[in-house]
């Protein structure tokens, strides 16, 4: 029995060492994102770039770490930070009371304006205040999803992981409109001339960076970087770089 217990203890210690070795590299900063939300995050070749990635790189530089970008679905990114699989999420994340119960947030770094995208010819929606009863496309889990669910009496809400999918359904009249951030909407319309953005603003919001609940050490460093970037006008520079491409 003593030999058995000794072997068991050795096995437990060995497994602990293996798990520890497979843990996150302390020299890296892992950011989760969804690279279909230009200009905040999007693909150029095999690289994820954008406003959020520039901010993430500034945070990594400040910490003296290598930035590692994990591209995933938006909902998946939030789950990943909640469970500690990534260090933070920079993906145009809005702060909600429900999310604050599961993760912590930095100070906001950008204001967002939510708009309505329709077919350019013969739109099924004529006004941003005319969404009741309509079939509305949103990105699953983002603030537009919550707003449409809670504030609009939609005929149906169609949820997508990628706005490109929503654009195809809108062009083929499977949905009546898409509710999304103004900057990604402009990018979507630029690459899909069959679509247009309605005049007017549906609602306004702010974006912040999410970290695992209780990770105050990283959160304080992120806030320090964001405050400095704001002070130096760098976020405006990042925005200009990625909206004038």
BAPAPA-526307 format. One record per residue (C-alpha): x, y, z; residue number from 1. Coordinates in nm, 2 decimals, decimal comma, always signed. Last residue first. Layout:
residues N
+--------+--------+--------+-----+
:      u :      v :      w :   n :
+--------+--------+--------+-----+
:      X :      Y :      Z : NUM :
...
+--------+--------+--------+-----+
END
This chain:
residues 245
+--------+--------+--------+-----+
:      u :      v :      w :   n :
+--------+--------+--------+-----+
:  -0,70 :  +5,20 :  -4,66 : 245 :
:  -0,86 :  +5,51 :  -4,53 : 244 :
:  -1,06 :  +5,35 :  -4,25 : 243 :
:  -0,77 :  +5,14 :  -4,11 : 242 :
:  -0,50 :  +5,42 :  -4,09 : 241 :
:  -0,75 :  +5,68 :  -3,98 : 240 :
:  -0,87 :  +5,46 :  -3,69 : 239 :
:  -0,52 :  +5,38 :  -3,58 : 238 :
:  -0,44 :  +5,76 :  -3,59 : 237 :
:  -0,75 :  +5,84 :  -3,38 : 236 :
:  -0,64 :  +5,57 :  -3,13 : 235 :
:  -0,29 :  +5,73 :  -3,12 : 234 :
:  -0,41 :  +6,07 :  -3,02 : 233 :
:  -0,13 :  +6,09 :  -2,75 : 232 :
:  -0,38 :  +6,12 :  -2,46 : 231 :
:  -0,60 :  +5,84 :  -2,60 : 230 :
:  -0,30 :  +5,61 :  -2,64 : 229 :
:  -0,18 :  +5,70 :  -2,29 : 228 :
:  -0,52 :  +5,62 :  -2,13 : 227 :
:  -0,55 :  +5,30 :  -2,33 : 226 :
:  -0,20 :  +5,19 :  -2,21 : 225 :
:  -0,27 :  +5,26 :  -1,84 : 224 :
:  -0,61 :  +5,09 :  -1,87 : 223 :
:  -0,44 :  +4,78 :  -2,01 : 222 :
:  -0,19 :  +4,77 :  -1,73 : 221 :
:  -0,46 :  +4,80 :  -1,47 : 220 :
:  -0,66 :  +4,52 :  -1,64 : 219 :
:  -0,36 :  +4,29 :  -1,64 : 218 :
:  -0,32 :  +4,32 :  -1,26 : 217 :
:  -0,69 :  +4,32 :  -1,20 : 216 :
:  -0,75 :  +3,97 :  -1,34 : 215 :
:  -1,06 :  +3,92 :  -1,12 : 214 :
:  -1,29 :  +3,81 :  -1,40 : 213 :
:  -1,09 :  +3,72 :  -1,71 : 212 :
:  -1,02 :  +4,02 :  -1,94 : 211 :
:  -1,24 :  +4,22 :  -2,18 : 210 :
:  -1,13 :  +4,52 :  -2,38 : 209 :
:  -1,38 :  +4,81 :  -2,42 : 208 :
:  -1,61 :  +4,95 :  -2,68 : 207 :
:  -1,88 :  +5,22 :  -2,65 : 206 :
:  -2,24 :  +5,25 :  -2,78 : 205 :
:  -2,47 :  +5,46 :  -2,98 : 204 :
:  -2,82 :  +5,37 :  -3,11 : 203 :
:  -3,02 :  +5,34 :  -3,44 : 202 :
:  -2,85 :  +5,63 :  -3,61 : 201 :
:  -2,99 :  +5,80 :  -3,92 : 200 :
:  -2,97 :  +5,76 :  -4,29 : 199 :
:  -2,99 :  +5,40 :  -4,41 : 198 :
:  -2,67 :  +5,23 :  -4,51 : 197 :
:  -2,66 :  +5,07 :  -4,86 : 196 :
:  -2,62 :  +4,72 :  -5,02 : 195 :
:  -2,59 :  +4,61 :  -5,38 : 194 :
:  -2,24 :  +4,77 :  -5,38 : 193 :
:  -2,11 :  +4,49 :  -5,17 : 192 :
:  -1,74 :  +4,55 :  -5,09 : 191 :
:  -1,79 :  +4,92 :  -5,01 : 190 :
:  -2,12 :  +4,82 :  -4,83 : 189 :
:  -1,94 :  +4,59 :  -4,59 : 188 :
:  -1,67 :  +4,84 :  -4,52 : 187 :
:  -1,92 :  +5,11 :  -4,45 : 186 :
:  -2,11 :  +4,87 :  -4,22 : 185 :
:  -1,79 :  +4,78 :  -4,04 : 184 :
:  -1,75 :  +5,15 :  -3,96 : 183 :
:  -2,11 :  +5,21 :  -3,87 : 182 :
:  -2,15 :  +4,92 :  -3,63 : 181 :
:  -2,43 :  +4,67 :  -3,71 : 180 :
:  -2,80 :  +4,61 :  -3,77 : 179 :
:  -2,86 :  +4,41 :  -4,09 : 178 :
:  -3,18 :  +4,44 :  -4,30 : 177 :
:  -3,48 :  +4,26 :  -4,45 : 176 :
:  -3,35 :  +3,90 :  -4,44 : 175 :
:  -3,36 :  +3,62 :  -4,69 : 174 :
:  -3,37 :  +3,88 :  -4,96 : 173 :
:  -3,08 :  +3,74 :  -5,16 : 172 :
:  -2,87 :  +4,05 :  -5,11 : 171 :
:  -2,96 :  +4,04 :  -4,74 : 170 :
:  -2,87 :  +3,67 :  -4,71 : 169 :
:  -2,53 :  +3,74 :  -4,88 : 168 :
:  -2,47 :  +4,03 :  -4,65 : 167 :
:  -2,55 :  +3,82 :  -4,34 : 166 :
:  -2,29 :  +3,56 :  -4,44 : 165 :
:  -2,03 :  +3,84 :  -4,49 : 164 :
:  -2,13 :  +3,97 :  -4,14 : 163 :
:  -1,98 :  +3,66 :  -3,99 : 162 :
:  -2,10 :  +3,45 :  -3,69 : 161 :
:  -2,46 :  +3,52 :  -3,78 : 160 :
:  -2,79 :  +3,56 :  -3,60 : 159 :
:  -3,13 :  +3,59 :  -3,77 : 158 :
:  -3,38 :  +3,78 :  -3,56 : 157 :
:  -3,75 :  +3,74 :  -3,67 : 156 :
:  -4,06 :  +3,96 :  -3,69 : 155 :
:  -3,87 :  +4,21 :  -3,48 : 154 :
:  -4,04 :  +4,39 :  -3,20 : 153 :
:  -3,74 :  +4,60 :  -3,12 : 152 :
:  -3,58 :  +4,70 :  -2,79 : 151 :
:  -3,48 :  +4,38 :  -2,62 : 150 :
:  -3,38 :  +4,14 :  -2,89 : 149 :
:  -3,27 :  +4,41 :  -3,13 : 148 :
:  -3,06 :  +4,57 :  -2,87 : 147 :
:  -2,91 :  +4,24 :  -2,75 : 146 :
:  -2,81 :  +4,13 :  -3,10 : 145 :
:  -2,68 :  +4,48 :  -3,18 : 144 :
:  -2,46 :  +4,45 :  -2,87 : 143 :
:  -2,28 :  +4,14 :  -3,00 : 142 :
:  -2,37 :  +3,78 :  -2,92 : 141 :
:  -2,45 :  +3,66 :  -3,27 : 140 :
:  -2,38 :  +3,92 :  -3,53 : 139 :
:  -2,72 :  +4,06 :  -3,64 : 138 :
:  -2,97 :  +4,01 :  -3,92 : 137 :
:  -3,32 :  +4,15 :  -3,89 : 136 :
:  -3,64 :  +4,00 :  -4,04 : 135 :
:  -3,88 :  +4,29 :  -4,00 : 134 :
:  -4,20 :  +4,31 :  -3,78 : 133 :
:  -4,08 :  +4,63 :  -3,61 : 132 :
:  -3,78 :  +4,78 :  -3,78 : 131 :
:  -3,92 :  +5,12 :  -3,90 : 130 :
:  -3,73 :  +5,36 :  -3,67 : 129 :
:  -3,42 :  +5,32 :  -3,88 : 128 :
:  -3,63 :  +5,42 :  -4,19 : 127 :
:  -3,72 :  +5,27 :  -4,52 : 126 :
:  -3,68 :  +4,90 :  -4,46 : 125 :
:  -3,75 :  +4,64 :  -4,73 : 124 :
:  -3,51 :  +4,82 :  -4,96 : 123 :
:  -3,61 :  +4,85 :  -5,33 : 122 :
:  -3,26 :  +4,90 :  -5,46 : 121 :
:  -2,97 :  +4,96 :  -5,22 : 120 :
:  -3,07 :  +4,66 :  -5,01 : 119 :
:  -3,05 :  +4,74 :  -4,65 : 118 :
:  -2,79 :  +4,82 :  -4,37 : 117 :
:  -2,91 :  +4,98 :  -4,05 : 116 :
:  -2,67 :  +5,17 :  -3,82 : 115 :
:  -2,50 :  +5,14 :  -3,48 : 114 :
:  -2,26 :  +5,42 :  -3,38 : 113 :
:  -1,95 :  +5,32 :  -3,18 : 112 :
:  -1,75 :  +5,53 :  -2,94 : 111 :
:  -1,39 :  +5,42 :  -2,88 : 110 :
:  -1,15 :  +5,33 :  -2,60 : 109 :
:  -1,38 :  +5,24 :  -2,31 : 108 :
:  -1,21 :  +5,17 :  -1,97 : 107 :
:  -1,11 :  +4,81 :  -1,94 : 106 :
:  -1,36 :  +4,54 :  -1,87 : 105 :
:  -1,40 :  +4,24 :  -1,63 : 104 :
:  -1,56 :  +3,91 :  -1,70 : 103 :
:  -1,87 :  +3,69 :  -1,62 : 102 :
:  -2,10 :  +3,93 :  -1,42 : 101 :
:  -1,98 :  +4,22 :  -1,63 : 100 :
:  -2,11 :  +4,04 :  -1,94 :  99 :
:  -2,47 :  +4,05 :  -1,81 :  98 :
:  -2,44 :  +4,42 :  -1,71 :  97 :
:  -2,32 :  +4,50 :  -2,06 :  96 :
:  -1,99 :  +4,64 :  -2,19 :  95 :
:  -1,96 :  +4,64 :  -2,57 :  94 :
:  -1,68 :  +4,44 :  -2,73 :  93 :
:  -1,54 :  +4,56 :  -3,06 :  92 :
:  -1,32 :  +4,26 :  -3,08 :  91 :
:  -1,03 :  +4,30 :  -2,83 :  90 :
:  -1,06 :  +4,00 :  -2,60 :  89 :
:  -0,80 :  +3,94 :  -2,32 :  88 :
:  -0,56 :  +3,68 :  -2,18 :  87 :
:  -0,70 :  +3,39 :  -2,38 :  86 :
:  -0,79 :  +3,04 :  -2,25 :  85 :
:  -0,88 :  +3,19 :  -1,92 :  84 :
:  -1,23 :  +3,05 :  -1,90 :  83 :
:  -1,40 :  +3,39 :  -1,93 :  82 :
:  -1,15 :  +3,50 :  -2,19 :  81 :
:  -1,23 :  +3,19 :  -2,41 :  80 :
:  -1,60 :  +3,23 :  -2,36 :  79 :
:  -1,58 :  +3,58 :  -2,49 :  78 :
:  -1,38 :  +3,47 :  -2,79 :  77 :
:  -1,62 :  +3,19 :  -2,87 :  76 :
:  -1,91 :  +3,43 :  -2,88 :  75 :
:  -1,72 :  +3,64 :  -3,14 :  74 :
:  -1,62 :  +3,34 :  -3,34 :  73 :
:  -1,24 :  +3,28 :  -3,35 :  72 :
:  -0,91 :  +3,44 :  -3,45 :  71 :
:  -0,64 :  +3,39 :  -3,18 :  70 :
:  -0,37 :  +3,66 :  -3,19 :  69 :
:  -0,04 :  +3,62 :  -3,01 :  68 :
:  +0,13 :  +3,94 :  -2,90 :  67 :
:  +0,49 :  +3,88 :  -2,78 :  66 :
:  +0,55 :  +4,04 :  -2,44 :  65 :
:  +0,73 :  +4,34 :  -2,30 :  64 :
:  +0,42 :  +4,45 :  -2,11 :  63 :
:  +0,41 :  +4,79 :  -2,28 :  62 :
:  +0,48 :  +4,62 :  -2,61 :  61 :
:  +0,19 :  +4,38 :  -2,55 :  60 :
:  -0,04 :  +4,67 :  -2,47 :  59 :
:  +0,06 :  +4,85 :  -2,78 :  58 :
:  +0,01 :  +4,54 :  -2,99 :  57 :
:  -0,34 :  +4,50 :  -2,85 :  56 :
:  -0,42 :  +4,86 :  -2,94 :  55 :
:  -0,30 :  +4,80 :  -3,30 :  54 :
:  -0,50 :  +4,48 :  -3,30 :  53 :
:  -0,81 :  +4,66 :  -3,20 :  52 :
:  -0,77 :  +4,92 :  -3,48 :  51 :
:  -0,71 :  +4,65 :  -3,74 :  50 :
:  -0,50 :  +4,35 :  -3,84 :  49 :
:  -0,53 :  +3,97 :  -3,85 :  48 :
:  -0,26 :  +3,83 :  -4,08 :  47 :
:  -0,29 :  +3,55 :  -4,33 :  46 :
:  -0,35 :  +3,78 :  -4,63 :  45 :
:  -0,49 :  +4,10 :  -4,48 :  44 :
:  -0,77 :  +3,98 :  -4,25 :  43 :
:  -0,99 :  +4,20 :  -4,04 :  42 :
:  -1,02 :  +4,35 :  -3,69 :  41 :
:  -1,15 :  +4,70 :  -3,59 :  40 :
:  -1,18 :  +4,83 :  -3,94 :  39 :
:  -1,33 :  +4,58 :  -4,02 :  38 :
:  -1,53 :  +4,33 :  -3,81 :  37 :
:  -1,47 :  +3,99 :  -3,97 :  36 :
:  -1,15 :  +3,91 :  -3,78 :  35 :
:  -1,32 :  +3,78 :  -3,46 :  34 :
:  -1,08 :  +3,84 :  -3,16 :  33 :
:  -0,90 :  +3,67 :  -2,88 :  32 :
:  -0,58 :  +3,82 :  -2,75 :  31 :
:  -0,29 :  +3,61 :  -2,61 :  30 :
:  +0,00 :  +3,80 :  -2,45 :  29 :
:  +0,32 :  +3,60 :  -2,46 :  28 :
:  +0,62 :  +3,58 :  -2,24 :  27 :
:  +0,44 :  +3,40 :  -1,96 :  26 :
:  +0,37 :  +3,11 :  -2,21 :  25 :
:  +0,02 :  +2,97 :  -2,14 :  24 :
:  +0,01 :  +2,63 :  -1,98 :  23 :
:  +0,15 :  +2,32 :  -2,14 :  22 :
:  +0,44 :  +2,31 :  -1,90 :  21 :
:  +0,21 :  +2,34 :  -1,60 :  20 :
:  +0,00 :  +2,05 :  -1,72 :  19 :
:  +0,31 :  +1,83 :  -1,76 :  18 :
:  +0,43 :  +1,94 :  -1,41 :  17 :
:  +0,10 :  +1,86 :  -1,26 :  16 :
:  +0,09 :  +1,52 :  -1,43 :  15 :
:  +0,43 :  +1,44 :  -1,29 :  14 :
:  +0,33 :  +1,54 :  -0,94 :  13 :
:  +0,01 :  +1,32 :  -0,96 :  12 :
:  +0,21 :  +1,03 :  -1,09 :  11 :
:  +0,47 :  +1,06 :  -0,81 :  10 :
:  +0,19 :  +1,07 :  -0,55 :   9 :
:  +0,03 :  +0,76 :  -0,70 :   8 :
:  +0,37 :  +0,58 :  -0,70 :   7 :
:  +0,42 :  +0,67 :  -0,34 :   6 :
:  +0,06 :  +0,56 :  -0,25 :   5 :
:  +0,11 :  +0,22 :  -0,42 :   4 :
:  +0,45 :  +0,17 :  -0,25 :   3 :
:  +0,28 :  +0,24 :  +0,08 :   2 :
:  +0,00 :  +0,00 :  +0,00 :   1 :
+--------+--------+--------+-----+
END
